[in-house]
Amino acid sequence: MKTAAELKTDVEQELHWEPSVSAEHIGVSVKNGVVELNGHVASFFEKWGAEQAALRVADVHSIASEIVVDLSPASERTDGDVALTATNYLIWNSRIPDTVQLKVTNGWVTLEGKTEWQFQREEAERVVRPLLGVKGISNEIRLTPNVNIQTIKANIQDALKRGAQTDADNIQVETEGGTVTLCGNVQSWRERRAAEDAAFNAPGVAGVANLIAIGN
């Protein structure tokens, strides 16, 4: 396990490595094993990039992000402009069903509606994330799969065994209806996320409770 100083240094280096982030504008501290990020950035996309970069670092279990999005005058847009542009991006994306809607309040985009698959839910957020004028996103899209869920557990376990990023033997899978609960231990946040992605990609999964711990 890294010391707080080592963890801080590794996160700072990862921020400098991430091309979408101006690392000099972001402060890093570590308290009780939690990485805290603060500072001001010019877009929500940059804030998101900084948070993802920190989570990629080994031994980072969680982050507390106090990064503030300060849009430049050139990036400012009215809520109406943001809503219109974001709606067009959703409509023109063949991966996103027309059951997804959005609303914008003070630059904050809330995604609503329903999809059958997690990748559709994630795609809706992905296309909105880099748009000018966006200060934050709440993804409240519900998953409503229309498939048989009897083989969910077997499908997930098979996917975990195929994946090179996770040790399937250390992960337990339980299902109740369309909800999957993952337990066990992995060595990094990346492995934990890979297991969650495998669960969400299984036909019939409407929700995932990821209780996997990082570390021994």
Buried (B, 14 or more C-beta within 10 A) or exposed (E): EBEBEEBBBBBBEBBBEBEBBBBEBBBBBBEEBBBBBBBEBBBBBBBBBBBBBBBBBBBBBEBEBEBEBEBEEEBEBEBEBBBEBBBEBBEEBEBBBEBBBBBBEEBBBBBBBBBBBBBBBBBBBBBBBBBBBBBBBBEEBEBEBEBEBEBBBEBBBBBBEEBEBBBBEBBEBEBEEBBBBBBBBBBBBBBBBBBBBBBBBBBBBBBBBBEBEBEE
